[in-house]
């Protein structure tokens, strides 16, 4: 094994529970990758549920579905606030929000992605035309540039990021598979500490540098979950023979 492999071998953890044991705590802010149920860190979410941490603020495009993904954390009342874009698939989310039991910070989807990207890049805020003149802009600074109106949005930074990738080497370099990439790279970069759940772990040098989607500098811990459930949110098929 090369010196580099030895130096980076400490990133790999035996399971999701041990990866989170000394990281997560009550009242933290977490960024969680995924789009619907596609590309979510299933094992890490389950371990977070089992940890019993509460009062969490979770940044994620949506909140899973009832009983799966982040929906598990809603069922156990561990989430205090969601910073999201779309939450329409989760009845428990709807119930808690309408009852005043759950805080919600809604974002246009592109704005959410850019807020995470800005957080990872060390950019404190940016101006966007999206949402100007709507409830999205309420309470926010607005400014005019070249005759157009813009809303100032602040960056998002998380205490811990939980992301899902297809493959990693022991240095933490990640490769995502197709649409499962979605919000994962942005979430990873926006976290002060990032834990990546992967299906395959290879040695350093086995991934062509040109194929790396996220450099290992952003990844602090790795957990292998070789057989995730990958539940489908809504299965649609055409009638047979047509």
C-alpha positions, 0 to 999 in steps of 0.5 A: 500500500502506498504512503498516500493510502496509509495516510488516508485510510483513517477516513473509512469507518466500519459502519454509519453509526460509528461514522456519526457517533462523535459528530452529530449533536442536538441543535446542529445544522445538517446538509443532506444530499439527494433529490426525492429518494434519488441519491440519498444517504440511506444508511447515514439517515437511519444512523442519524435517526437511531442516534436520537439527536434532536432539534436539527435544522436540515438543509435538503431539496426535500424531506423524503417520503413518509417512513423513508429517507428524511421522513424517518426523522420527521416521524421521530420528531428530530427535525426542528426546521427544514430548509428546502425546495419541495416537500409535497410528497410527505404527509407528516411534513405537511401535518407538522408544518400546518400545526406549527410544529415544524419550521420551514424556510422555502427556497426556489430550487436553483436558489437553494443549490446556489446558496449551498454552492456559495457556502462551500466557496466561502461566498457570504451572499449573492443577488438573484432575480429569482423570487423578487416581488414574491413572498420569497423576497419578504424581509430580504435586501433587494437591489437594482442592477442595470434596471433589473431587481434582485434579491440578496440570498445568504450562503448556507453552511452546515455543521455536518454534511451527509452525502451519497456517492456511487464510488470512492477511493480511500482518499475520499475522491467521489464518483456519482452515478447519473442523476444521483449526483444532484445536490450531493456535491453542493451539500458536501462542499457546504459542510464543515465536516462531510460523511460520504456513503458509497456503494463501492470502495477502491484503492487510491489510484483506481479512479482516473483523476479525470473521472473524479466528480468531487475531490477527497479534500471535501470528504472527511469520512466514508461508509460503505453501503454496498446494497442500498434499497434505492426505493422508487418514489413513484413508479410509472410504467406503460401498459403491456404491449403498447 
